């Protein structure tokens, strides 16, 4: 019994130390705070976009601003920073950004349409599992895909360069 408590305390200490070391090094905290209970939640119900992409919310945002409605939400035209792990139905990895962020400008059709559709409406810090059926949503791959995607944050970089 005490072993389980010790493991939880070690995990909590590690997570707290990681967050505090980011502040001490002058880093910026991510768009969401680590909420240990939410890390192990069961996925939400299966939902669907208008285009037919099915998805489950794996982790909701735990950003403090979500309680007052000021968390960034992805919409067409936004440059979003994501983490992506995409596999085909056989489990072969198609794309893995690893721990590094991957920038996508929504609406520019630089990635498969199903991924863009699954990102729209996500809140910063949210993680979803997308189920994208083969066809126009997966062009040019033409196969069923399962994509784990985490929306880290929006980037104002494009607005900066465009002078907006």
C-alpha positions as CSV (number, residue, x, y, z in Angstrom):
1,X,0.0,0.0,0.0
2,X,2.8,2.4,0.9
3,X,4.5,1.6,-2.4
4,X,1.6,3.0,-4.4
5,X,1.6,6.2,-2.3
6,X,5.4,6.5,-2.8
7,X,5.1,6.1,-6.6
8,X,2.3,8.8,-6.7
9,X,4.4,11.1,-4.6
10,X,7.5,10.5,-6.8
11,X,5.5,11.2,-9.9
12,X,3.9,14.4,-8.4
13,X,7.4,15.6,-7.2
14,X,8.8,15.0,-10.7
15,X,6.0,16.9,-12.4
16,X,6.2,19.8,-10.0
17,X,10.0,19.9,-10.3
18,X,9.7,20.0,-14.1
19,X,7.3,22.9,-14.0
20,X,9.3,24.8,-11.5
21,X,12.6,24.2,-13.3
22,X,11.0,25.8,-16.4
23,X,10.2,28.9,-14.4
24,X,13.7,29.0,-12.9
25,X,15.3,28.8,-16.3
26,X,13.3,31.7,-17.5
27,X,11.1,29.4,-19.7
28,X,7.4,29.9,-20.4
29,X,4.9,27.5,-19.0
30,X,2.8,25.5,-21.6
31,X,-0.7,26.5,-22.4
32,X,-2.0,24.0,-19.9
33,X,-1.0,23.1,-16.4
34,X,-0.4,19.5,-15.5
35,X,-3.4,18.1,-13.7
36,X,-2.4,14.6,-12.7
37,X,-5.9,13.3,-12.3
38,X,-6.8,14.4,-15.8
39,X,-3.8,12.5,-17.3
40,X,-5.5,9.2,-16.6
41,X,-9.1,10.0,-17.5
42,X,-11.0,7.8,-19.8
43,X,-11.6,9.2,-23.3
44,X,-14.8,11.1,-23.9
45,X,-17.7,10.0,-26.1
46,X,-17.2,9.6,-29.9
47,X,-18.0,12.8,-31.7
48,X,-18.0,13.8,-35.4
49,X,-17.1,16.8,-37.4
50,X,-19.4,18.0,-40.3
51,X,-16.9,16.4,-42.8
52,X,-17.1,13.0,-41.2
53,X,-13.9,12.9,-39.0
54,X,-14.7,11.0,-35.8
55,X,-12.9,12.0,-32.7
56,X,-12.6,11.5,-29.0
57,X,-11.3,14.1,-26.5
58,X,-8.6,12.3,-24.7
59,X,-7.6,15.2,-22.4
60,X,-9.5,18.4,-22.0
61,X,-7.6,21.6,-21.4
62,X,-6.8,22.4,-17.8
63,X,-5.7,26.0,-18.6
64,X,-7.0,28.3,-15.9
65,X,-8.5,30.7,-18.5
66,X,-10.9,27.9,-19.6
67,X,-13.1,28.6,-16.5
68,X,-13.8,32.1,-17.8
69,X,-13.8,31.4,-21.5
70,X,-10.4,32.9,-22.6
71,X,-8.6,29.8,-23.7
72,X,-7.3,29.9,-27.3
73,X,-9.5,27.9,-29.7
74,X,-8.3,26.8,-33.1
75,X,-10.1,28.3,-36.2
76,X,-9.5,28.7,-39.9
77,X,-6.6,31.0,-40.6
78,X,-4.8,30.3,-37.3
79,X,-1.2,29.1,-37.2
80,X,-1.4,26.4,-34.5
81,X,1.4,24.4,-32.9
82,X,0.6,20.8,-32.5
83,X,2.1,17.4,-31.6
84,X,1.0,14.6,-33.9
85,X,1.2,10.8,-34.0
86,X,-0.6,9.4,-37.1
87,X,-0.9,5.7,-37.9
88,X,-2.7,3.7,-40.6
89,X,-5.1,0.8,-39.9
90,X,-2.2,-1.6,-39.7
91,X,-0.5,0.4,-37.0
92,X,2.3,1.7,-39.3
93,X,3.4,5.2,-38.2
94,X,2.8,7.7,-41.0
95,X,3.9,10.8,-39.0
96,X,5.3,11.4,-35.6
97,X,6.4,14.8,-34.5
98,X,7.7,13.4,-31.2
99,X,8.1,16.0,-28.5
100,X,8.7,18.7,-31.0
101,X,5.8,21.0,-32.1
102,X,4.5,21.0,-35.6
103,X,3.1,24.2,-37.1
104,X,0.0,24.1,-39.2
105,X,-1.9,27.1,-40.7
106,X,-5.5,26.0,-40.7
107,X,-7.3,26.4,-44.0
108,X,-4.2,26.4,-46.3
109,X,-4.6,22.7,-47.2
110,X,-0.9,22.0,-46.5
111,X,-1.9,18.8,-44.5
112,X,-4.6,16.3,-45.1
113,X,-8.1,17.8,-44.8
114,X,-9.2,15.4,-42.1
115,X,-6.4,16.6,-39.8
116,X,-7.4,20.2,-40.3
117,X,-11.1,19.4,-39.7
118,X,-10.2,17.6,-36.5
119,X,-8.1,20.5,-35.2
120,X,-10.8,23.2,-35.7
121,X,-12.5,23.9,-32.4
122,X,-9.8,22.4,-30.2
123,X,-8.7,24.4,-27.2
124,X,-5.1,25.0,-26.2
125,X,-3.9,22.0,-24.1
126,X,-6.6,19.7,-25.5
127,X,-5.7,16.3,-26.9
128,X,-7.9,14.3,-29.3
129,X,-7.8,11.0,-31.1
130,X,-9.0,11.4,-34.7
131,X,-10.4,8.6,-36.8
132,X,-10.2,9.8,-40.4
133,X,-11.8,7.5,-43.1
134,X,-10.0,6.8,-46.4
135,X,-11.1,9.1,-49.2
136,X,-11.0,12.9,-49.8
137,X,-10.2,13.6,-46.1
138,X,-6.9,11.6,-46.4
139,X,-5.7,12.6,-49.9
140,X,-3.1,11.7,-51.1
141,X,-2.7,8.8,-48.6
142,X,-6.1,7.1,-49.4
143,X,-6.2,5.0,-46.3
144,X,-7.9,5.0,-42.9
145,X,-5.9,7.0,-40.3
146,X,-5.9,7.2,-36.5
147,X,-4.3,10.4,-35.4
148,X,-3.4,11.4,-31.8
149,X,-3.1,15.2,-31.9
150,X,-2.4,17.7,-29.1
151,X,-3.1,21.4,-29.7
152,X,-0.3,23.2,-27.8
153,X,-1.0,26.8,-28.7
154,X,-1.6,29.4,-31.4
155,X,1.3,31.3,-32.8
156,X,1.0,35.0,-33.6
157,X,4.0,34.7,-35.9
158,X,2.0,35.0,-39.2
159,X,0.2,38.1,-37.9
160,X,3.6,39.6,-37.1
161,X,5.0,39.0,-40.6
162,X,1.8,40.1,-42.3
163,X,1.8,43.3,-40.3
164,X,-1.6,42.7,-38.6
